[in-house]
Amino acid sequence: MTKLLVRVALTSAAVLLIAGCTSKEAGTASPAGTSSVPPAVTGTSSASSGGATTSSLDPCSLLVASEIASFGAFGEPNKREEFGARSCGYLMKTQHASDPQLGIDVNIRDSQGIDTVNDTGKGITPGKVNGREAKVVPTGTSGCIFAMAVGSASRVDISITSAVDSAKACDTATQVADIVEPKLPKG
């Protein structure tokens, strides 16, 4: 129960940081300090994010436990709606309190486009996944958001919370985005 509460708190904090108020400022965001973030550019196909929408998507249909089994054993998905997103999350099963933890969430944002992704203090790395516009945002000391555009006014975020560090979390987010992106509407 304690692990679940910690997971919910970490995920909620990350979602609040990403979903919060935005301000638009000219220029290109770049990571602060020396934090290394894996490249967000993967794949080779060409996908347009034009007029596609997310309203008919079920977050739990975009990622199933068998697709993330290479990261470890996960419990049943936790489907919920909070902070402006329809979400489905998985929490890694652990044997001991000292075992590394990993949480993976798919968050569908029906009315928040890729341009509303917030910098949480560690910079935003723009890129593409299979030709789709994306942004990678390290969160806190051990989390990461990988946001993918779906149309001009919506997006799907992969949110990772881990007990390791932001760079590892962003690497995991990139791998999960490669699984989820082909299931997103094109257009």
N, C-alpha and C positions, 0 to 999 in steps of 0.2 A: 504494500500500500504506500509506503514511504517513497519507493522508487517511482511509482505512478504519479504521486504528488510532485516530486522533483521534476519529472518529465513534463507534466502539465505546466508547471511554473516556467521551465526553460522554454518550452514551445510557445507559451503565451507571451513571454517577454520578447522572443524573436518576432512573433507575429505583430505585436504592438509596435516594435521598432520599424518594421517594414511597412505596416499599414498606416502609420501616423501621418500627420500633416506633411505636405510636401511644398517646397518652394522651388521654382525654376530659376536657374541661374545659368548664364551662358558659360560655355567652356566644357572641358572634359574632365570627369572625375578620375582620380588616380589614387591608388592605395597609399596610405600614410605609412611612414616608417619603412621597415625592411621586410614586412610580412610577405611571404610568397603565396600567391594564389595560382592554382593550376589554370591553364588556358581554358576559356569557355568555348573555344572553337573545336568542334568535332564533326565527324561525318562529311559526306560529300554531296548528298542530294540537295535539290533546291526547293525550299518551301516558302511560300509567301504567307504573310500574316494579315493580308488585306482585310476582308470583311468577315472572317470567321468569328464564331462566338463560342462561349463555354457553357451556355445555359442548359444544354441537354446532357452535359457530362456528369458522370457519377465519379467522385474522387476515388472510391474504392475499386472502380473498374480500370483505373489507369495504372495501378500497381498491385500485384498480388504477392503474397509471402514467398511463393516458389521462385519469383523473379529476383528476390534479394537474398536467397538462401546462401549465396557465396559470402555474404557478410556475417552470417551466423543464424541462429534459430530465433524466430520472432513469434510473439504471441498473436492473438487474434487482432484484426484491424479495429481501430477505434474511430468510428465515424462521428463527426460533430460539425456544428456551425458556430463560428465565433470570430470576432474581430474582422468582419467583412469577408470571410472566406468559408467555403464549404470544404471540409478537410477529412482526410483519412490518414491515420497514423499507425505506425508499427513501432513497438518497443522490443528491443532485443531481450531475450530471456537470459538471465544470469544465475549462476549458482551461488556466488558469494558477493557480499557487499563490495569487495575489492575488485571484482571483475569489471572490465571496461564496459561502459554502457553506450548504446547507440539508439537513437530515435530517428525514424524516417517518416516525414509527413509529406503528403501531396495536398496542396492548398489551391483550390480553384477560386480565382477572384474575377467574378463576372463583370464588375464595373470598375476595375482598376487595371489600367494598361501598363505596359512595360516602362513607360516614362514616369510612372508614379513610384517606382522602386526607390526607397530611401537609403542613403549612406548612413550606416550605423557607427561611423567613426573610423572604419578601416578601409574605406574606399569602395568603389564599384568598378568591376572589370567588365566592359562590354564585350560581346562576342556573338557567336552563332552556334547552334546545334542543328545539324542537318539542314542548314540554310535558314533556320528560324532565328530571329533576333532574340538574344538572351543577355542576362546580366548576372554576374556572380558577386555576392555580397557577404564577406565574412562577418559573423555576428558574435559579440562577446569574445571569450577566450577559446571557445570550443564549438562554435556553431557556424553554419553557412546557409545562405539562401541562394538557390539557382532559379532565377525567374525566366520564364519563356513566354514570349508574346503569342497571343492567340487573338487575331484581329487587332484593331487599333485601340480597343477599349477594354480588353480583358487579358488575363494572363494566368499561367499555372506556375506555382512556385514549388520547388522541392526544398524542403526545410530539413536540415540535418542538425541534430544535437548529439554531441559525443563527449566522451570523457578524455579525449586525446587533445587536439588543438584545432584551430580554425583551418589550417592548411589541409590537414587530413580530412576534416569535415567537408571542405570544398572539393577535394578529390572524390569523396564518396558521392556528393551531390551531383558532380559531373557524370559519374557512372550511372546514377539513378536517372538522370535527365536523358541519357542515351536510351534507356528502357522506355521511359514515358513519352518522349517526343513523338515517336511514330504513331501513337494513339490519339494525338491531338488533331483537331480539324485543320485542314489546309484551306487556303483561300484568301 
